């Protein structure tokens, strides 16, 4: 009797709720629970940081924030120069208040003087896409961590007169190590320079785990460029998957056009719009977002 009673209750519950839905809710709840300590630690860290600030530092940080926001919203070149100068003057008061500063490379070069007190460590991410002038950022720290991938796209050097660059190399860099045009002609990245300057004495760490793409998507790069040493660790949940993960589409009559206004491929653009319209009618894509990379 007890067994039959429990079986009836179980079947009623199963008819009312799908087990897969329960498992999905449980997974989401466990993930949220795992994030709570991280959020608590971040809040406590910011609280301690705020309590350490002096009134002068708070005022300087607020003024610096307003000044940098004006930089983003004011396109006038003369005004930008004035805001840059004001922000740079505020930094000596702001910098001791914040232990870690994160900003684009250009902003670092504009605001932090190489003659001021240096940072303990500067970390340059995506250094394989940083142009040669990024070397000057290294003056602002005692140590550097250079993160990059020499398999990635090199920095853009459009507009540079490479003949003039090679002439300057021959004139001024004859006594420098690795002073060949191949290393200093604006095609090399900060990552390339770091490898040439510090190998074999530098300490390198190769990241082999890949969390961003599904295995089917990263497979091409893994086979072509990384000797299949990359270990894909992103395993989409059943409700996230769409099969197949990659679909190549050949667009006939596509042609690249480039002029003073920019580059375009009208036929491919039309094909992408048509494909998006097609997918919007597909029930499998209901509630999903889409991105276009050109």
Backbone as JSON, one array per atom type, in Angstrom:
{
  "sequence": "XXXXXXXXXXXXXXXXXXXXXXXXXXXXXXXXXXXXXXXXXXXXXXXXXXXXXXXXXXXXXXXXXXXXXXXXXXXXXXXXXXXXXXXXXXXXXXXXXXXXXXXXXXXXXXXXXXXXXXXXXXXXXXXXXXXXXXXXXXXXXXXXXXXXXXXXXXXXXXXXXXXXXXXXXXXXXXXXXXXXXXXXXXXXXXXXXXXXXXXXXXXXXXXXXXXXXXXXXXXXXXXXXXXXXXXXXXXXXXXXXXXXXXXXXXXXXXXXXXXXXXXXXXXXXXXXXXXXXXXXXXXXXXXXXXXXXX",
  "N": [[0.83, -1.21, 0.0], [1.91, 1.28, 0.83], [3.93, 1.57, -1.04], [2.39, 1.74, -3.41], [0.98, 4.09, -2.92], [3.01, 6.03, -2.86], [3.96, 5.75, -5.45], [1.76, 6.69, -6.93], [1.7, 9.36, -6.09], [4.16, 10.21, -7.13], [3.77, 9.89, -9.9], [1.76, 11.76, -10.32], [3.13, 14.13, -9.73], [5.07, 14.05, -11.7], [3.54, 14.27, -14.0], [2.68, 16.86, -13.78], [4.98, 18.47, -13.83], [7.8, 18.85, -15.86], [10.67, 16.82, -15.81], [13.04, 17.66, -16.94], [12.73, 20.43, -16.93], [12.74, 20.93, -14.19], [15.36, 20.16, -13.6], [16.74, 22.09, -15.02], [15.96, 24.44, -13.66], [17.08, 23.85, -11.19], [19.79, 23.78, -11.87], [20.17, 26.48, -12.6], [19.63, 27.71, -10.13], [21.71, 26.67, -8.53], [23.89, 27.76, -9.89], [23.45, 30.47, -9.41], [23.7, 30.5, -6.64], [26.4, 29.89, -6.45], [27.52, 32.21, -7.39], [27.0, 34.08, -5.44], [28.9, 34.28, -3.17], [31.06, 35.47, -4.56], [29.93, 37.93, -5.36], [29.45, 39.02, -2.84], [32.05, 39.26, -1.8], [33.11, 41.13, -3.61], [31.48, 43.38, -3.04], [32.18, 43.86, -0.35], [34.9, 44.44, -0.66], [34.81, 46.81, -2.2], [33.5, 48.4, -0.32], [35.4, 48.55, 1.77], [37.39, 49.87, 0.36], [36.15, 52.32, -0.21], [35.85, 53.32, 2.36], [38.45, 53.88, 3.02], [39.12, 56.1, 1.56], [40.1, 59.5, 1.45], [38.54, 62.73, 2.04], [39.59, 64.55, 0.16], [40.56, 62.85, -1.83], [38.16, 61.64, -2.68], [36.85, 63.88, -3.76], [38.62, 64.5, -5.84], [38.44, 62.16, -7.41], [35.75, 62.21, -8.19], [35.77, 64.56, -9.72], [37.59, 63.8, -11.69], [36.19, 61.7, -12.9], [33.98, 63.06, -13.99], [35.33, 64.7, -15.78], [36.5, 62.87, -17.58], [34.17, 61.75, -18.62], [33.2, 63.93, -20.03], [35.08, 63.97, -22.02], [34.26, 61.82, -23.57], [31.89, 62.71, -24.62], [32.26, 65.11, -25.9], [33.12, 66.2, -28.96], [34.78, 68.18, -29.98], [38.01, 69.15, -30.89], [39.72, 71.03, -29.61], [38.47, 71.37, -27.13], [38.71, 68.77, -26.16], [41.48, 68.55, -25.76], [41.8, 70.32, -23.62], [40.28, 69.01, -21.65], [41.72, 66.63, -21.43], [44.13, 67.6, -20.34], [43.2, 68.57, -17.89], [42.27, 66.19, -16.72], [44.67, 64.77, -16.54], [46.02, 66.35, -14.67], [44.53, 65.86, -12.4], [45.03, 63.22, -11.84], [47.37, 62.55, -10.15], [46.3, 62.84, -7.55], [44.19, 61.07, -7.63], [45.2, 58.54, -8.26], [46.56, 57.12, -6.03], [44.31, 56.36, -4.62], [42.98, 54.32, -5.89], [43.78, 51.02, -6.42], [44.0, 49.51, -8.77], [44.0, 50.21, -12.17], [42.12, 50.25, -15.1], [42.12, 50.62, -18.48], [41.88, 51.79, -21.93], [44.74, 51.49, -24.15], [45.49, 53.9, -25.47], [44.42, 55.83, -23.75], [45.94, 55.43, -21.46], [48.47, 56.31, -22.33], [47.9, 58.96, -22.79], [47.17, 60.0, -20.27], [48.77, 59.08, -18.1], [51.85, 59.99, -16.94], [55.17, 59.12, -17.91], [57.15, 59.92, -16.21], [56.22, 60.04, -13.65], [55.51, 58.39, -10.46], [55.96, 54.92, -10.75], [53.82, 52.16, -11.73], [53.48, 49.04, -9.99], [53.06, 46.73, -11.51], [52.29, 46.34, -14.91], [49.78, 45.2, -17.02], [49.29, 44.06, -20.19], [46.78, 43.35, -22.23], [45.71, 41.46, -25.1], [48.01, 42.0, -26.59], [49.12, 41.24, -28.98], [47.73, 42.6, -30.85], [48.4, 45.16, -30.44], [49.94, 48.12, -31.54], [53.3, 49.29, -32.43], [53.9, 51.61, -30.91], [52.9, 51.04, -28.44], [54.9, 50.17, -26.83], [55.8, 52.28, -25.29], [54.11, 52.33, -23.14], [55.17, 50.59, -21.33], [57.09, 51.96, -19.94], [55.87, 52.86, -17.71], [55.78, 51.17, -15.56], [57.21, 48.84, -13.19], [57.35, 46.14, -13.71], [56.17, 43.88, -16.25], [53.41, 42.19, -17.7], [52.76, 40.5, -20.51], [50.23, 39.76, -22.63], [49.11, 37.83, -25.23], [48.7, 36.62, -28.63], [50.4, 35.24, -31.14], [49.27, 34.19, -33.36], [47.14, 35.68, -34.05], [45.45, 38.47, -35.75], [47.53, 41.0, -37.1], [48.55, 44.34, -35.98], [46.81, 47.24, -37.29], [48.22, 49.15, -39.88], [47.61, 51.14, -41.62], [48.07, 53.96, -43.71], [50.65, 54.52, -42.95], [53.91, 55.46, -44.0], [55.89, 53.25, -45.23], [58.36, 53.11, -46.47], [59.61, 55.42, -45.56], [59.65, 54.8, -42.86], [61.47, 52.64, -42.82], [63.75, 53.99, -43.62], [64.17, 55.67, -41.42], [64.68, 53.72, -39.52], [67.13, 52.68, -40.45], [68.7, 54.91, -40.04], [68.59, 55.59, -37.29], [68.43, 53.33, -35.59], [70.56, 51.59, -35.62], [72.27, 50.5, -33.71], [70.74, 49.08, -31.99], [69.49, 46.04, -30.55], [67.99, 43.48, -32.54], [67.3, 45.25, -34.54], [66.04, 45.27, -37.11], [64.29, 45.81, -40.18], [62.15, 44.11, -40.27], [61.34, 43.84, -37.66], [60.8, 46.4, -36.74], [59.24, 47.91, -38.43], [56.62, 48.81, -38.16], [54.83, 46.77, -38.63], [55.15, 44.81, -36.78], [53.94, 43.66, -33.62], [53.32, 44.58, -30.15], [53.48, 42.21, -28.75], [55.12, 40.66, -30.43], [57.5, 42.13, -30.21], [58.04, 41.8, -27.49], [58.49, 39.06, -27.35], [60.81, 38.85, -28.91], [62.59, 40.45, -27.47], [62.82, 39.35, -24.91], [63.01, 36.58, -25.01], [65.37, 33.91, -24.74], [64.96, 34.22, -22.06], [62.6, 35.06, -20.87], [59.61, 34.32, -19.01], [57.12, 32.27, -20.05], [53.67, 31.48, -20.49], [51.42, 29.26, -21.73], [48.12, 29.27, -22.65], [45.86, 26.72, -22.77], [43.24, 26.02, -22.5], [39.95, 26.57, -23.59], [37.19, 28.58, -23.37], [35.26, 30.05, -24.67], [34.06, 29.51, -27.26], [31.88, 27.05, -28.76], [32.87, 23.6, -29.17], [32.72, 22.82, -31.92], [33.01, 25.2, -33.24], [35.49, 26.33, -32.53], [37.09, 24.42, -33.56], [38.16, 24.65, -36.19], [40.2, 26.69, -36.03], [41.74, 25.4, -34.13], [42.68, 23.15, -35.47], [44.02, 24.29, -37.69], [45.87, 26.19, -36.72], [46.8, 25.7, -34.1], [47.78, 23.18, -33.71], [46.01, 21.33, -32.71], [46.1, 21.55, -29.94], [44.51, 22.98, -28.27], [42.07, 22.84, -25.76], [38.75, 22.54, -25.86], [36.35, 23.72, -23.61], [33.82, 24.58, -23.36], [30.7, 23.48, -23.11], [27.74, 23.46, -24.52], [24.49, 23.66, -23.06], [21.63, 21.46, -23.43], [19.35, 23.03, -24.2], [20.56, 25.19, -25.31], [21.76, 24.52, -27.65], [22.14, 24.53, -31.2], [21.84, 22.81, -34.11], [23.4, 22.32, -37.28], [26.48, 23.57, -35.73], [28.02, 25.3, -37.25], [27.48, 26.78, -40.37], [28.47, 27.02, -43.56], [28.0, 29.44, -46.1], [27.82, 30.09, -49.44], [28.07, 33.02, -51.27], [27.07, 34.04, -54.27], [28.4, 36.13, -56.84], [29.36, 38.05, -55.13], [31.23, 40.96, -54.34], [34.01, 42.94, -53.51], [34.11, 46.31, -52.62], [35.82, 49.36, -52.41], [36.24, 52.65, -51.33], [36.6, 56.23, -50.81], [34.77, 56.58, -48.77], [34.69, 54.21, -47.42], [34.66, 50.58, -47.07], [32.81, 47.98, -48.72], [30.54, 45.27, -49.37], [28.09, 44.81, -51.19], [26.42, 42.68, -52.17], [26.89, 40.53, -50.42], [26.04, 41.73, -48.06], [23.3, 42.0, -48.56], [22.64, 39.31, -48.72], [23.11, 38.51, -46.09], [21.15, 39.95, -44.7], [18.87, 38.75, -45.81], [19.23, 36.16, -44.83], [18.99, 36.56, -42.05], [16.32, 37.4, -41.92], [15.15, 35.03, -42.74], [15.85, 33.29, -40.62], [14.5, 34.48, -38.52], [11.95, 33.65, -38.95], [12.09, 31.07, -38.27], [11.22, 28.72, -35.88], [13.05, 27.63, -34.12], [14.76, 29.65, -33.48], [13.43, 31.36, -31.87], [13.23, 33.9, -29.45], [15.96, 34.18, -29.34], [19.14, 35.89, -29.66], [21.0, 37.73, -32.17], [24.08, 38.32, -33.88], [26.12, 40.25, -36.09], [29.1, 40.05, -37.78], [31.37, 41.9, -39.51]],
  "CA": [[0.0, 0.0, 0.0], [2.8, 2.44, 0.89], [4.61, 1.67, -2.35], [1.43, 2.2, -4.41], [0.66, 5.48, -2.61], [4.14, 6.85, -3.29], [3.99, 5.73, -6.91], [0.7, 7.57, -7.42], [2.16, 10.74, -5.87], [5.26, 10.48, -8.06], [3.23, 10.05, -11.25], [1.06, 13.05, -10.36], [4.14, 15.19, -9.82], [5.74, 13.96, -12.99], [2.62, 14.77, -15.01], [2.54, 18.31, -13.64], [6.25, 19.17, -14.04], [8.79, 18.11, -16.64], [11.91, 16.63, -15.07], [14.08, 18.49, -17.55], [12.54, 21.8, -16.45], [13.21, 20.96, -12.8], [16.81, 20.11, -13.62], [17.21, 23.39, -15.5], [15.8, 25.39, -12.56], [18.07, 23.5, -10.17], [21.09, 24.23, -12.36], [20.22, 27.95, -12.49], [19.72, 28.07, -8.72], [23.06, 26.36, -8.07], [24.81, 28.75, -10.46], [23.24, 31.73, -8.69], [24.29, 30.31, -5.32], [27.86, 29.94, -6.58], [27.94, 33.6, -7.63], [26.76, 34.94, -4.27], [30.14, 34.65, -2.46], [31.83, 36.39, -5.39], [29.31, 39.25, -5.26], [29.66, 39.52, -1.48], [33.46, 39.67, -1.69], [33.28, 42.38, -4.36], [30.85, 44.46, -2.3], [32.99, 44.15, 0.85], [36.14, 45.07, -1.11], [34.51, 48.2, -2.54], [33.19, 49.11, 0.92], [36.67, 48.86, 2.43], [38.08, 50.87, -0.45], [35.47, 53.6, -0.01], [36.12, 53.8, 3.72], [39.84, 54.35, 3.11], [39.31, 57.33, 0.79], [40.03, 60.79, 2.13], [37.64, 63.66, 1.34], [40.29, 65.11, -0.99], [40.58, 61.84, -2.88], [36.81, 61.51, -3.22], [36.58, 65.03, -4.61], [39.44, 64.38, -7.05], [37.9, 61.07, -8.22], [34.51, 62.68, -8.81], [36.13, 65.52, -10.76], [38.23, 63.05, -12.77], [35.14, 60.97, -13.59], [33.22, 64.01, -14.8], [36.19, 65.17, -16.87], [36.63, 61.8, -18.59], [32.88, 61.63, -19.3], [33.14, 65.01, -21.0], [35.91, 63.56, -23.15], [33.51, 60.9, -24.41], [30.71, 63.35, -25.22], [32.6, 66.37, -26.57], [33.98, 65.85, -30.09], [35.63, 69.29, -30.41], [39.4, 68.82, -30.61], [40.28, 71.96, -28.63], [37.9, 71.03, -25.83], [39.29, 67.49, -25.71], [42.82, 68.82, -25.24], [41.66, 70.93, -22.29], [39.81, 67.98, -20.72], [42.85, 65.72, -21.19], [45.05, 68.26, -19.42], [42.59, 68.61, -16.56], [42.26, 64.82, -16.19], [46.05, 64.42, -16.17], [46.37, 67.07, -13.45], [43.81, 65.25, -11.28], [45.47, 61.84, -11.61], [48.24, 62.32, -8.98], [45.49, 62.68, -6.35], [43.29, 59.93, -7.8], [45.87, 57.26, -8.43], [46.75, 56.34, -4.81], [43.04, 55.91, -4.06], [42.52, 53.13, -6.62], [44.97, 50.19, -6.62], [44.06, 48.92, -10.11], [43.41, 51.05, -13.2], [41.88, 49.5, -16.33], [41.72, 51.58, -19.51], [42.52, 51.53, -23.23], [46.14, 51.87, -24.27], [45.62, 55.32, -25.82], [44.13, 56.63, -22.57], [47.11, 55.31, -20.58], [49.54, 57.17, -22.85], [47.47, 60.35, -22.68], [46.93, 60.48, -18.91], [49.81, 58.71, -17.13], [53.17, 60.44, -17.36], [56.23, 58.13, -17.6], [58.08, 60.46, -15.2], [55.63, 59.94, -12.31], [55.74, 57.12, -9.78], [55.56, 53.81, -11.63], [53.01, 51.07, -11.21], [54.26, 47.83, -9.71], [52.91, 45.81, -12.65], [51.36, 46.7, -15.98], [49.32, 44.04, -17.77], [48.81, 44.44, -21.52], [46.0, 42.28, -22.85], [45.61, 41.54, -26.57], [49.21, 42.71, -27.04], [49.4, 40.89, -30.37], [47.05, 43.56, -31.69], [48.87, 46.5, -30.04], [51.0, 48.58, -32.43], [54.64, 49.46, -31.87], [53.99, 52.67, -29.93], [52.5, 50.52, -27.13], [56.11, 49.98, -26.02], [55.97, 53.38, -24.34], [53.32, 52.06, -21.94], [55.98, 49.81, -20.4], [57.86, 52.87, -19.1], [55.07, 53.28, -16.58], [55.7, 50.1, -14.57], [58.45, 48.13, -12.87], [57.28, 44.82, -14.34], [55.11, 43.8, -17.27], [52.84, 40.91, -18.13], [52.34, 40.71, -21.89], [49.3, 38.69, -22.98], [48.77, 37.92, -26.64], [48.69, 35.4, -29.44], [51.02, 35.61, -32.42], [48.45, 33.66, -34.45], [46.04, 36.6, -34.32], [45.66, 39.49, -36.76], [48.52, 42.0, -36.72], [47.98, 45.68, -35.87], [46.56, 48.0, -38.5], [49.26, 50.15, -40.14], [47.19, 51.91, -42.78], [48.48, 55.35, -43.69], [52.07, 54.68, -42.62], [54.86, 55.44, -45.11], [56.82, 52.21, -44.78], [59.69, 53.45, -46.96], [60.16, 56.4, -44.63], [59.93, 54.1, -41.6], [62.71, 51.89, -42.98], [64.83, 54.96, -43.65], [64.41, 56.09, -40.03], [65.31, 52.59, -38.84], [68.54, 52.64, -40.87], [69.4, 56.08, -39.54], [68.6, 55.78, -35.85], [68.36, 52.13, -34.77], [71.6, 50.65, -36.06], [72.95, 49.87, -32.58], [69.79, 48.39, -31.14], [69.29, 44.62, -30.89], [66.8, 43.19, -33.36], [66.93, 46.49, -35.25], [65.81, 45.01, -38.52], [63.02, 46.35, -40.66], [61.09, 43.15, -39.99], [60.87, 43.98, -36.28], [60.52, 47.78, -36.35], [58.64, 48.66, -39.54], [55.22, 49.06, -37.83], [54.01, 45.58, -38.79], [55.29, 44.0, -35.58], [53.1, 44.04, -32.49], [53.98, 44.58, -28.86], [53.75, 40.82, -28.41], [56.3, 40.26, -31.19], [58.66, 42.78, -29.62], [58.32, 41.18, -26.2], [59.1, 37.75, -27.59], [62.17, 39.04, -29.41], [63.44, 41.09, -26.48], [62.99, 38.62, -23.65], [63.32, 35.16, -25.22], [64.67, 32.83, -24.04], [64.98, 34.44, -20.61], [61.28, 35.39, -20.34], [58.76, 33.23, -18.57], [55.9, 32.27, -20.84], [52.63, 30.55, -20.09], [50.51, 29.04, -22.85], [46.78, 28.88, -22.24], [45.36, 25.68, -23.67], [41.81, 25.81, -22.27], [39.15, 27.53, -24.35], [35.85, 28.58, -22.79], [34.35, 30.97, -25.34], [33.31, 28.93, -28.39], [31.56, 25.63, -28.75], [33.96, 22.83, -29.79], [32.64, 22.79, -33.37], [33.41, 26.5, -33.78], [36.93, 26.54, -32.34], [37.82, 23.3, -34.16], [38.92, 25.08, -37.37], [41.43, 27.32, -35.55], [42.52, 24.41, -33.4], [43.36, 22.29, -36.44], [44.84, 25.03, -38.63], [46.88, 27.08, -36.14], [47.26, 25.36, -32.76], [48.18, 21.77, -33.68], [45.01, 20.61, -31.91], [46.49, 21.57, -28.52], [43.5, 23.71, -27.51], [41.05, 21.96, -25.2], [37.48, 23.26, -25.71], [35.67, 23.37, -22.37], [32.45, 25.11, -23.38], [29.76, 22.45, -23.55], [26.41, 24.07, -24.44], [23.4, 22.86, -22.52], [20.73, 21.02, -24.51], [18.46, 24.07, -24.7], [21.36, 26.21, -25.98], [22.37, 24.01, -28.87], [21.51, 24.56, -32.51], [22.62, 21.95, -35.0], [24.82, 22.26, -36.93], [27.0, 24.78, -35.09], [28.55, 26.18, -38.3], [26.93, 26.53, -41.71], [29.06, 27.9, -44.57], [27.08, 29.87, -47.15], [28.51, 30.75, -50.56], [27.29, 34.1, -51.88], [27.49, 34.24, -55.64], [28.5, 37.5, -57.35], [29.84, 38.99, -54.13], [32.4, 41.71, -54.81], [34.51, 43.91, -52.54], [34.26, 47.67, -53.11], [36.46, 50.25, -51.43], [36.41, 54.02, -51.8], [36.93, 57.18, -49.74], [33.79, 56.46, -47.7], [34.87, 52.95, -46.72], [34.6, 49.34, -47.84], [31.5, 47.33, -48.67], [30.26, 44.14, -50.26], [26.61, 44.9, -51.17], [25.73, 41.4, -52.38], [26.96, 39.76, -49.19], [25.18, 42.41, -47.09], [21.91, 41.61, -48.87], [22.48, 37.9, -48.37], [23.03, 38.41, -44.63], [19.82, 40.43, -44.32], [17.93, 37.7, -46.19], [19.4, 35.03, -43.92], [18.41, 36.94, -40.76], [14.87, 37.34, -42.07], [14.78, 33.6, -42.78], [16.0, 32.71, -39.29], [13.46, 35.04, -37.65], [10.74, 32.87, -39.18], [12.37, 29.7, -37.81], [10.84, 28.61, -34.48], [14.21, 27.29, -33.3], [15.47, 30.87, -33.11], [12.55, 32.22, -31.07], [13.81, 34.37, -28.21], [17.42, 34.21, -29.42], [19.74, 37.11, -30.2], [21.89, 37.51, -33.31], [25.12, 39.32, -34.1], [26.72, 40.22, -37.43], [30.51, 40.49, -37.78], [31.8, 42.18, -40.89]],
  "C": [[0.86, 1.26, 0.0], [3.49, 2.65, -0.46], [3.66, 2.23, -3.41], [1.09, 3.68, -4.19], [1.78, 6.41, -3.1], [4.23, 6.89, -4.81], [2.93, 6.66, -7.49], [1.11, 9.04, -7.26], [3.23, 11.12, -6.89], [4.72, 10.72, -9.47], [2.46, 11.35, -11.39], [2.06, 14.2, -10.52], [4.81, 15.21, -11.18], [4.84, 14.49, -14.1], [2.51, 16.29, -14.97], [3.82, 19.06, -14.04], [7.21, 18.27, -14.83], [10.09, 18.02, -15.85], [13.02, 17.51, -15.63], [13.98, 19.94, -17.09], [13.03, 21.94, -15.02], [14.74, 20.98, -12.76], [17.39, 21.45, -14.07], [17.09, 24.44, -14.39], [16.81, 25.13, -11.46], [19.46, 23.98, -10.59], [21.24, 25.74, -12.23], [20.35, 28.39, -11.04], [21.12, 27.8, -8.16], [24.08, 27.36, -8.62], [24.68, 30.08, -9.74], [23.86, 31.65, -7.3], [25.81, 30.43, -5.38], [28.37, 31.36, -6.79], [27.8, 34.5, -6.41], [28.04, 35.26, -3.49], [31.0, 35.64, -3.24], [31.26, 37.81, -5.29], [29.53, 39.85, -3.89], [31.09, 40.02, -1.3], [33.69, 40.99, -2.41], [32.68, 43.56, -3.61], [31.67, 44.84, -1.07], [34.29, 44.85, 0.46], [35.91, 46.53, -1.46], [34.17, 49.02, -1.3], [34.46, 49.5, 1.65], [37.43, 49.94, 1.67], [37.46, 52.25, -0.23], [35.76, 54.18, 1.36], [37.54, 54.33, 3.88], [40.05, 55.7, 2.42], [39.23, 58.55, 1.69], [39.05, 61.7, 1.39], [38.3, 64.26, 0.1], [40.33, 64.12, -2.15], [39.2, 61.63, -3.5], [36.49, 62.65, -4.17], [37.35, 64.93, -5.92], [38.9, 63.3, -7.97], [36.61, 61.5, -8.91], [34.81, 63.66, -9.94], [36.76, 64.81, -11.96], [37.18, 62.3, -13.59], [34.35, 61.9, -14.5], [34.04, 64.48, -16.0], [36.31, 64.11, -17.97], [35.3, 61.56, -19.31], [32.71, 62.73, -20.33], [33.99, 64.7, -22.22], [35.13, 62.68, -24.13], [32.4, 61.62, -25.18], [31.03, 64.6, -26.01], [33.56, 66.09, -27.71], [34.96, 66.96, -30.48], [37.07, 69.05, -29.95], [40.0, 69.73, -29.53], [39.75, 71.66, -27.23], [38.5, 69.75, -25.29], [40.68, 67.7, -25.14], [42.74, 69.4, -23.83], [41.22, 69.89, -21.26], [40.92, 66.97, -20.41], [43.83, 66.33, -20.19], [44.49, 68.28, -18.0], [42.6, 67.23, -15.92], [43.66, 64.41, -15.75], [46.48, 65.12, -14.89], [45.7, 66.47, -12.21], [44.37, 63.88, -10.9], [46.4, 61.65, -10.41], [47.46, 62.16, -7.68], [44.62, 61.43, -6.43], [44.02, 58.59, -7.72], [46.08, 56.5, -7.13], [45.46, 55.78, -4.23], [42.56, 54.61, -4.68], [43.73, 52.26, -6.93], [45.13, 49.65, -8.04], [43.33, 49.85, -11.07], [43.3, 50.23, -14.48], [41.38, 50.49, -17.38], [42.39, 51.23, -20.82], [43.94, 52.07, -23.27], [46.29, 53.37, -24.56], [45.37, 56.21, -24.62], [45.29, 56.58, -21.57], [48.2, 56.28, -21.03], [49.18, 58.64, -22.71], [47.52, 60.85, -21.24], [48.06, 60.19, -17.94], [51.17, 59.11, -17.67], [54.22, 59.38, -17.02], [57.2, 58.63, -16.55], [57.51, 60.39, -13.8], [55.97, 58.58, -11.7], [55.18, 55.98, -10.62], [54.6, 52.86, -10.91], [53.94, 49.89, -10.89], [54.24, 46.89, -10.92], [51.96, 46.44, -13.66], [51.06, 45.44, -16.76], [48.74, 44.53, -19.09], [48.1, 43.24, -22.12], [45.89, 42.53, -24.35], [46.83, 42.28, -27.15], [49.6, 42.37, -28.47], [48.68, 41.8, -31.34], [47.41, 45.01, -31.31], [50.0, 46.93, -30.97], [52.28, 48.9, -31.67], [54.69, 50.53, -30.78], [53.51, 52.22, -28.55], [53.7, 50.25, -26.24], [56.25, 51.07, -24.97], [55.14, 53.17, -23.08], [54.16, 51.34, -20.89], [56.87, 50.7, -19.54], [57.15, 53.16, -17.78], [54.94, 52.19, -15.52], [57.06, 49.47, -14.34], [58.51, 46.77, -13.55], [56.12, 44.8, -15.31], [54.69, 42.36, -17.49], [52.22, 41.16, -19.5], [51.5, 39.52, -22.32], [48.91, 38.85, -24.44], [48.86, 36.59, -27.32], [49.23, 35.76, -30.82], [50.27, 35.02, -33.61], [47.33, 34.62, -34.84], [46.44, 37.64, -35.37], [46.64, 40.53, -36.23], [47.86, 43.37, -36.63], [47.78, 46.34, -37.22], [47.67, 49.04, -38.67], [48.9, 51.0, -41.35], [47.61, 53.37, -42.61], [49.95, 55.56, -43.39], [52.91, 54.59, -43.9], [55.98, 54.49, -44.74], [58.24, 52.48, -45.3], [60.36, 54.46, -46.01], [60.5, 55.75, -43.29], [61.24, 53.34, -41.7], [63.92, 52.82, -43.04], [65.18, 55.44, -42.23], [65.08, 54.98, -39.23], [66.81, 52.55, -39.16], [69.34, 53.79, -40.28], [69.58, 56.07, -38.02], [68.72, 54.5, -35.02], [69.44, 51.12, -35.1], [72.24, 49.91, -34.89], [72.0, 49.12, -31.66], [69.68, 46.93, -31.53], [67.98, 44.45, -31.65], [66.36, 44.4, -34.17], [66.82, 46.24, -36.74], [64.45, 45.56, -38.91], [61.87, 45.41, -40.31], [60.51, 43.32, -38.59], [60.41, 45.39, -35.94], [59.8, 48.57, -37.44], [57.13, 48.82, -39.38], [54.31, 47.87, -38.08], [54.06, 44.72, -37.52], [54.41, 44.54, -34.47], [53.93, 44.1, -31.22], [54.34, 43.17, -28.43], [54.99, 40.32, -29.14], [57.56, 40.85, -30.58], [59.03, 42.14, -28.29], [58.98, 39.82, -26.38], [60.55, 37.9, -28.04], [63.1, 39.56, -28.34], [63.75, 40.19, -25.31], [63.24, 37.13, -23.84], [64.84, 34.99, -25.28], [64.56, 33.03, -22.54], [63.59, 34.66, -20.04], [60.54, 34.14, -19.92], [57.45, 33.31, -19.33], [54.95, 31.2, -20.34], [51.64, 30.44, -21.24], [49.17, 28.56, -22.3], [46.22, 27.88, -23.25], [43.86, 25.44, -23.51], [41.02, 26.94, -22.93], [37.7, 27.44, -23.88], [34.82, 29.32, -23.65], [33.46, 30.28, -26.37], [32.96, 27.47, -28.12], [32.65, 24.86, -29.5], [33.92, 22.85, -31.32], [33.15, 24.1, -33.98], [34.91, 26.71, -33.66], [37.75, 25.47, -33.07], [38.68, 23.75, -35.34], [40.25, 25.71, -36.94], [42.34, 26.3, -34.88], [43.31, 23.53, -34.37], [44.37, 23.06, -37.28], [46.03, 25.73, -37.98], [47.48, 26.58, -34.83], [47.61, 23.88, -32.6], [47.28, 20.94, -32.78], [45.39, 20.52, -30.44], [45.47, 22.3, -27.65], [42.42, 22.73, -27.03], [39.75, 22.75, -25.01], [36.74, 22.78, -24.46], [34.26, 23.93, -22.3], [31.54, 24.03, -23.95], [28.36, 23.03, -23.41], [25.39, 23.11, -23.84], [22.44, 22.49, -23.65], [19.86, 22.14, -25.07], [19.23, 25.18, -25.43], [21.8, 25.78, -27.38], [21.49, 24.25, -30.09], [22.41, 23.76, -33.46], [22.35, 22.29, -36.46], [25.31, 23.59, -36.38], [27.53, 25.78, -36.11], [27.93, 25.78, -39.63], [27.61, 27.49, -42.68], [28.05, 28.21, -45.67], [27.89, 30.59, -48.23], [27.6, 31.78, -51.2], [27.84, 34.35, -53.28], [27.47, 35.73, -55.99], [28.86, 38.51, -56.26], [31.11, 39.68, -54.62], [32.74, 42.81, -53.81], [34.69, 45.27, -53.21], [34.88, 48.52, -52.02], [36.65, 51.62, -52.05], [36.69, 54.91, -50.6], [35.98, 57.04, -48.55], [33.92, 55.15, -46.92], [34.77, 51.77, -47.66], [33.23, 48.71, -47.7], [31.47, 46.16, -49.63], [28.73, 44.02, -50.33], [25.91, 43.55, -51.31], [25.76, 40.55, -51.11], [26.08, 40.39, -48.11], [23.71, 42.03, -47.31], [21.66, 40.16, -48.47], [22.36, 37.72, -46.85], [21.65, 38.85, -44.14], [18.77, 39.36, -44.64], [18.0, 36.52, -45.22], [18.8, 35.35, -42.55], [16.89, 36.88, -40.82], [14.38, 35.89, -42.08], [14.82, 32.98, -41.39], [14.93, 33.23, -38.33], [12.14, 34.3, -37.81], [10.89, 31.43, -38.68], [12.09, 29.63, -36.31], [12.02, 28.28, -33.58], [14.95, 28.53, -32.81], [14.6, 31.81, -32.29], [13.22, 32.61, -29.76], [15.32, 34.44, -28.2], [17.9, 35.53, -29.98], [20.68, 36.75, -31.33], [22.91, 38.63, -33.39], [25.7, 39.14, -35.49], [28.12, 40.79, -37.32], [30.93, 40.72, -39.21], [33.31, 42.36, -40.93]]
}
